[in-house]
Structures are given as structure tokens and as C-alpha cells.
Amino acid sequence: MQIGRQTLEAFSARLLALDRLAADVSPSRLMSEGLAGLRSLVPFDAAWWGESSGGMDGLAPRNWLSGRINLSADFAREWNRISASDRFASESMRRLDTVVCEVGYADPEPVVEAFSRRHDLYHVMAITRALAGSGLLQFVSLYRHRTSPPFEPAHRVLFEQFSAHLMQRWSARIAALVGDAGSASDAHGLVDGLGDFVYVGARLALLLRERYPQRDGTRLPADLA
């Protein structure tokens, strides 16, 4: 497998474009802009990114922070209801820093297959990395519909390398906003003007879970907002 000069130049141009974003750009916009740039290198029909945990404190795997492209507003909430059965997500959380792929709707768990069919998640490519200081994991998932071609080996390489740059920039932006919290950043959270989390640490996430056990989304509880 070879990646040509034209692709490498485009890869470099997308990274340089991220560096030209204003220093105070929001973390969510940074990810959105970054994924838009990645889409020109690795075409996809939909994408999901955010922070998750894989069985923290005996809980089922859970998404705590969510960003999306061409997916429904309830996507993360729906996934949280089936997360314990999602073997693909569990594999990505086990194999950190590694691109994992899957093709097809079929799954041993009917609820997972129904979820994949409902959102047309036929071709899936994802990577999960540890988010330093947060106690949680950061992930990016790309999807293609059934009528789209599968991801190619070169796409896996481009996705792995570009997402590493994008995630590092996102982490640096979070660190700048959290300030001098250091190792205590797992007790911090950042929300936008609508009450959606743009960062949450594990200790705060668990506290919110304890105080608001019925909350299954990625927004600040209404009474706190």
C-alpha cells in the first residue's frame, strides 16, 4: 500500500488549516473543523466522537460527551441504552490507539443490529485513545452507509495518523481552558452556551451519575444549567 504525494500534500494542508484556527476556538468547533478536513481525505457518510468509559466503577460502557455529523440528536442516548452489548465498541476500548473496522449490520445481539440498521452504520471505522488526566477515553468513529464502498487500507492509515493530530490539539485546547488543574482535571467539566458538555472528567461524570441516575444524555442536567 502506498500513499501518493498528492494525498500527503492534502494531509499536510488539513493540519495546517487546524493551526490557523483562532487560539480561543471552542473544543467542539476544533473537532468539527478537523473532521471536515479529514472527510476530504477519508470520505464518510456520518461520524461520532466524544468521551466514553468502558465499565468504569462497575457501570456499563457509557458515552459522556458527544459530537456528531449526520447522526440524530438522540444517537448517544440510544447507544448508552445498548452499550453493554456493543462488542465492536468494547473491542475499540480494549485496543487503544488502534484502528478497528467492521462491515455489515449483523450482530449476535439483536438490539445492536437494530441500532446499526436504524442509523445505516454498515461500514464502521473507529479509534479510541486514553484522554490524559480525565480518567476517560476519547474516541472517533466514522461510518459509511450500505450503498457506499468499504474503507480501504490507506483510509485506515490516514485516519489513524490524522486523528492523532486532531485529538492532541483537542486535548491541548481542553488543558488550556481547564487551566492549572493538573491531575485534578478529572473533577472538571466544560459546557457550551446550550448546556452541552465539551469536556468532562471521570470524577465529575460519576458524581453527576450518582446525583442524576436517570440522566442518559450528554448535556448538563437541566436544574444545573
Disulfide bonds with the S-S distance in Angstrom:
none
